[in-house]
Amino acid sequence: MNIYKIIPISDKIIDSFRPTRLYIKELAGKKYFGKSVVNDITAYTGSGKIWKDRIKKYGKGQIKTLWVSDWFYCPYHIQQFALMFSEYNQIVESDEWANYKPENGLDGGSFGSRSKRTKEKIRNALRGKPKSEEHKHNMFKPMSSPEVVAARRGKGYDRTIYCFEHKITKEKLMLTQLEFIKKFNASKGNVSALVAGKPGFRSVFGWALVSKPSTV
């Protein structure tokens, strides 16, 4: 499996793409290659499971920003550059990097299942990390079990029903954030930003927020 394979750029990707920059950060001897749409990348800590665990261990105050690219305004260009850099530096295979999947500049990594090397990297990062008794108990429960679903919904689950209107068709939908995300396979961050009324997020895939009339 070629984990550095270029993925097709769909209309959905084009519509949701925002100006983005790539960066390299370093923390306690390991580097991380990522992307962000924020203006102040030096203050942005980065994401990724292995990288976040490393931040918890060493502290975000120790993060160094080594390099920041110019802005990319085209999803084709950023994907080509990001995957070329990822493959050339073998950021998944090499222990010099804290990336557990290739960075493609679009979604934070490649699509598809995790490679053997990816799983090994995550296991090594988690080795020795203490787990609570609740965590150990829940590790062996199916994510679809009623107990787990109830716990996930009770923690940070927005039950508000929002009214979304399409800017062109004027069609209206009454959905929760989670229902909207699942229906359109939308980014959780973009939908949350739209609901919160953040600047630059007037619509997602042409759907604008009209109101939030009720909760369930």
N, C-alpha and C positions, 0 to 999 in steps of 0.2 A: 504494500500500500504506500503510495506516494503522498506523504502528509503535507508536502509543499506544493501540491497541485493547485493551479488557478481555478477558481470557481466562476461559473457564469454570472455576469452582472445583470440581474433582473430589473424590471421597471420599479419594483418595490424598493430595491437597494438604491436605485438612482433617486427616487422620490424622497427617501428618508436620509440620504447622505448629507452631512454638514461639513463645512471646512474643518479639516483635521490635520494635526501634526503628529509625527512620530518622535519618540524620545528613547534615550538610554539612561537608566538610573543604576546606581550601585549601592549596595548595603552589605556591610560586613564581608566583603570579598566576593560577592556574587552580583552579577549584572542582570538587569531586566529590560527587555525591549517591549515597548508598548505604544499605544496611541491615545490621543485625547483631543476633545474639542474645546477644552478650556483655554482661556487666554494666558493664565499664569501657570505654566507647566512646572515651574520650580516648586510651587506650593502644592502641586498635585502629587499625591503619594503613589498612585498606580494601583493596579488591580491584579487579579490572578491568585488562585488558591495558595500556591507555594510562596508567592511573594508576600501576600497578606500575613501568612503565618510567620514569615521572617520579620515583618514589621512588628508584629506582636512580641516577638522574642527580643529584638534589638532596639526597637523604638523608632518612630518616624523621624525623630530629630537627627538620626544618623544617616538618613538617605541623602545621597549626592546625585545631582543631575549632571550627567557627563556630556550629553548631546541632545540638541533639539533641532528638528528639521524645519524647513520652510513650510508654509501652509500648502496642503493639497486640496484642490477644488474639484478633482475628478476621481471617482471611485476606481476607474480603470488604472490610473497612474499610481495611486497609493497602494493598490493591491500588488501591482507588479513590483514596485520597489520593496515593499514590506516582505513579501514572500522571497524575493531574491536575497535580501539581507538575512532573513531567517534561515534559509537553506545554506547560504555561504558560511555563516557562523555556527550552523548546526545548534541552534539555541535550545532545541528539545533534547538532543543527544548529549550535548556537552554539560558537564557539571559546573562550568564557569557561569552558566546562565540559570536563572530561577524560573524560566518559562517552561510550562509543561505542555504547551501546544504552540504551533507556529503563529506568528502575528501576521494577519493579512490586511490590517488597516481598516477593516470593515466591521467585523463583529468581535474582535479581540482574539481570534484564532480560527483554525480550520474547522470545517464541518466534518461530521462523521464520528465514528467510534474512537475511543482512546487507544493509542498504540501501546505495545508492551513497554516501551521505554517511558512513555507518559505515566503509566500506572506505577512503574518502578520509582520514578521521581517523586510522585505523590506519597508513596509508601515511605520512602526515605525521609521526606520532609516531616511526615507525621510520626515517625518512629520516636518513641520516648515522650511524646506529648501526652500529658495526663488527660483522662476522660472522666467526666462525672458519672455517677451511677445511673443517672437518668439517660445520659448519652449512650452508655453501654447497653441499657435496656432497649432503647429505641432503635439501636443499630440492627436488631434482628427482627424488626417489624416491617411488613410491606408498607410502602409509601401510600398505598391505596386503602390501608386498613382504617376503619372508622375512627379509631383512637388517634391515629397519626393525623388524619385529615382534620379532625376536630381541633387538635393541638395547633396545627398550622393555621387554621382559620382564626383561632382565638388570639393568635399572636401577629399583630400587624396586618390583619386582613380587613380591607376596606369594604364594608357592606353597602356603601352608598350606591344608589342607582343614579347614573348620570344620563342626561339626554344629549346625544350626539347628533349633529346635522351635517350632511355632506354638502360641501360648498357648491357643487355643480348640480347634482340631482335633487337637492333639497330633501332627500330622504332622511327620516329621523329614526334613531334607535335608542331604546332604553336599556342600558347595560351597566353592570359594575365594571370597574377597571379590569378585573381579571377576565371577565367575559369578553370585553373588547380585545384584550391582548390575545386570547385564545382564538377568537373569531377571525382576526386579521393577521395573526402571527406577528403582532407588533412588538416593538421594544418596550419592556416594562419601564425603563427610564424615560423614554419619550412620552408615554401615556401619563406617567406620574407628573412629568413636567407640564404637560398640557392641562391636566386637572388642577395643578397648583398655580397655573397662570404665569409661568415663568416666561420672560422675554424670549422671543424667537421660536416659541412653540404655540403657534396659533391654530395648527391643525396637525393631525397625523393621518397620512394617506388620504388627505382631503376631508377628513372628518373633524369638525370643530365642536367645542363644548358649548352647549346652550344653557343647561342648568343642571342642578343636582336636586331633584324634587323629593327623594325619599330614601329610606334605608330598609334593608331586609334583615 
